[in-house]
């Protein structure tokens, strides 16, 4: 049972990483207004960091909206 728990936990961690990276890629593509191909942006640096910042801003906005 412990083996399956580790697989599920690892898949969740990697899934979150790729989700955050995809959000960063999508945001950069929107900033470039589609002038650069999506495949080229995918190979650039900082996609994960940008995605994490966008997620943090989104969570902060949701918390702010719920409290006011």
N, C-alpha and C positions, 0 to 999 in steps of 0.2 A: 504494500500500500504506500509506503514511503517513497518508493521509486516513482509511482504515478503522480504523487503530490509534487515532487521535484520537477517532473516534466511539465506539469500544468503551471507551476510558478515560473519556470524559465520561459515558457511560451508567452506568458503574460508580460514578463519583463521585456522580452524582445519585441513583442507586439506593440507595447507602449513606445519603445524606442523608434520603431519604424513609423508609427502613427505620428509622433512628434516630428520626425524627419520629413514626412510627407506634407505636414502642415507648413513647415518651413519652406519646402520646395514650392508649394502652391502660393504662399505669400510672396516669395521672390519672383515667381512668374507673373503675379498680378502687378508687382512693382515695375517689372520690365514691360508690362502691358502686352505680353505675348510676342515681343520682338525677338526674344531668344527662344530657341526650341526647348521643350521640357526636358529632353534627354541631356542637353548641355548643362542645364541648371542642376540636374540630378547629380552631376559629377563635381560640382563646385563645393567649396568648403562652407561651413557655418550654417548649413541647412537645419541641423539639429538644434543649434543654439537659438536660431531665429524662431523655430517652432516652439521651443520651450518658453521663450519670451512671449510669444503670441498666446500660448495657453495660459501663462501666468496673468497676462493682462485680461484675458477672457474670464478667468476665475475671479480676479479682482473686480471686474465690472459686474459680474453676477452677484457677488457678495454685496457690493455697493447698491445695486438695484434692489435686492431683496430687503436690505436694511432701511431703505428710504422710499 
